[in-house]
Amino acid sequence: MTIKQAGVLVMLFVFFFSNTFTWADTVDSLNTYIKNGEIVFDKEFTAEDDFKKIQPIDERYNEYMDYTNGFTIHYPNNMFVDVMLSPIKTVLFNKEQTIEIYYDNFLNKTASSQAYINYSNRFLENDKDHIKEYEDTHYINGMKTHILKWRREKLSRVENDKNFYVSAEIVKNHHEVYTVFIKSTKPFEKFEDYMTIIKSFETIEKIGKPQIHHKFKMKNKKLNAETAAFFKKKFLESNQLMWGIFENSAPKSFDFLKDIEKRVNYTFDFLVLYQSFSSDGFPMEEMLNAYEHNRYVELTLQTMYLDGRDNASVTYDILKGKYDQLFYDYAAKIKEFGHPILFRLNNEMNGDWCVYSSYYTSKDTEMFKEVWKYVHRIFKETGVDNVLWVWNPHDGSFPNFAWNHSLAYYPGDEYVDIVGLTGYNAGTYYPGEKWRGFNEIYVPLYNEYINLFEHPFMITEFGSNSVGGDKIQWIHEMFDNISQFKNIKVAIWWNGIDWDKNMKPARIYRLDETEEMIRTFDYRLKEFRYDEKPEEQE
């Protein structure tokens, strides 16, 4: 619904990832109020509320006032307003343009406003794909502001691609910075095209608490009978935590894994298999071997090369269609395999160690989501009905900036079946890292996600280093507490080693590192053991 009052068009649109739309009338004839994610008629609010106000300015612009995040800005009044991720970002958008507004506070952190500006814009080091058009410093309402304008090539696999960018990093003080991030389908022909919006930005007193009042929901999927039964039994209705393991030689070979399983007196039902563009297509032999051994595979596809080839343009190249045949062939083999697969695409995307992170693609998380949707679309066109999609950020974002928040990478309810949790105790081998207990990692992560998602969870990979603390005690803490997280259905131990640049062990996650660890797992896994596999009991 659109309301025209006194010659001013006022439009409010609340947009959810589920692609459902809720329209609302304006309040008190001109102004619109949003309290805790809902349209309200009462403009009163407390310090416990998340409160926004929209009011018309003239025939072209509205003013958006965000009391919780402490700013106001003018924006074109034909734009829709999305405040669903209020603690992370505000999104104003229409078909031609999107404005995203972020707030970062680095008080008592190692970063600063200037470090934020420098690090956020390192994607420009890839000057083949990113063409810088303008960069300068201005003062916006007394605040030093870094203005950057750039473009990239249009992407044929992205509908209505917004490939022209401007960002304004507005420095409130040494540790507080706001970012106004503008994306457009068309070039910004005039300086005023974007500076009118940026110059309108002002800070106001912060009142209230930013909150998320939306829960991401599961969507019914068309799955084959075997996969639907697997999903129902192992995830939707299971009250028994199941365990998996990453062991590099499995599932190609089970010789070494079976030796570990014999020593801990436990059969791991779930395995992890990593693939990249350096792999030789879908691993049919390994997947069949896993199936024949009654194992399920978390198939992890990372869209990058691991053989020394340049990865700088891979994400853009995917969305230009250069990998169409690869994905269609991959999907066809998955369909041919026919049995349940936990398909984990581009995990830990909120970490700058991943080339598919938005850190490398214009700090624009839409690029990750577009790749996800593109692959999902190909699978659907190919008739794949044996895949469960596992969306899996890292528990900590690196860099820990608002535009890189894990939720900014969520592709939408129709594209996700299982939410993956990953948090490691990386130990203290590298400077700046600290020993983290199991509860320190997983209590806040689980509590955050259980309030946001209806999906079942799995710990897709985790472990504890031996360097920096008592790993045996860490394992006991893990077993003492993991069962309290009822929505975690599967936990997969990453049984490997991270090596430093000199090929010395930096992070030793192996559960078979010592005989004491083997005995600990043997003892603690007893409550999860069963004599026969559930399928064989029926």
Salt bridges, closest charged atoms under 4 A:
GLU48 OE1 - LYS209 NZ 2.88
ASP50 OD1 - LYS52 NZ 2.82
ASP66 OD2 - LYS52 NZ 3.00
GLU100 OE2 - LYS183 NZ 2.98
GLU133 OE1 - LYS149 NZ 3.74
GLU133 OE2 - ARG151 NH1 2.79
GLU135 OE1 - LYS132 NZ 2.80
GLU135 OE2 - HIS146 NE2 2.64
GLU153 OE1 - LYS320 NZ 3.08
ASP161 OD2 - ARG152 NH1 2.79
GLU169 OE1 - HIS146 ND1 2.63
GLU169 OE2 - LYS363 NZ 2.87
GLU176 OE2 - LYS172 NZ 3.98
GLU176 OE1 - HIS175 NE2 3.99
GLU176 OE2 - LYS206 NZ 3.44
GLU226 OE1 - HIS339 ND1 2.78
GLU237 OE2 - LYS232 NZ 3.76
GLU247 OE1 - ARG510 NH2 2.97
GLU261 OE2 - ARG295 NH1 2.79
ASP269 OD1 - LYS533 NZ 2.42
GLU298 OE2 - ARG344 NE 3.06
ASP307 OD2 - ARG309 NH2 2.66
ASP317 OD1 - LYS322 NZ 3.52
ASP324 OD2 - ARG157 NH2 2.48
GLU336 OE1 - LYS333 NZ 3.52
ASP364 OD1 - LYS183 NZ 3.00
GLU366 OE2 - LYS369 NZ 2.80
ASP395 OD1 - HIS394 ND1 3.28
ASP395 OD2 - ARG436 NH1 2.89
ASP417 OD1 - LYS221 NZ 2.67
GLU433 OE2 - ARG507 NH2 2.36
GLU440 OE2 - LYS434 NZ 2.90
GLU454 OE2 - LYS217 NZ 3.36
GLU461 OE1 - ARG344 NH2 2.80
ASP480 OD1 - ARG524 NH2 2.71
ASP498 OD2 - ARG507 NH1 3.61
ASP512 OD1 - ARG510 NE 2.81
GLU513 OE1 - LYS471 NZ 3.23
GLU515 OE2 - ARG263 NH2 2.54
ASP522 OD1 - ARG529 NH2 2.59
GLU535 OE2 - LYS234 NZ 3.53
GLU538 OE2 - LYS233 NZ 2.18
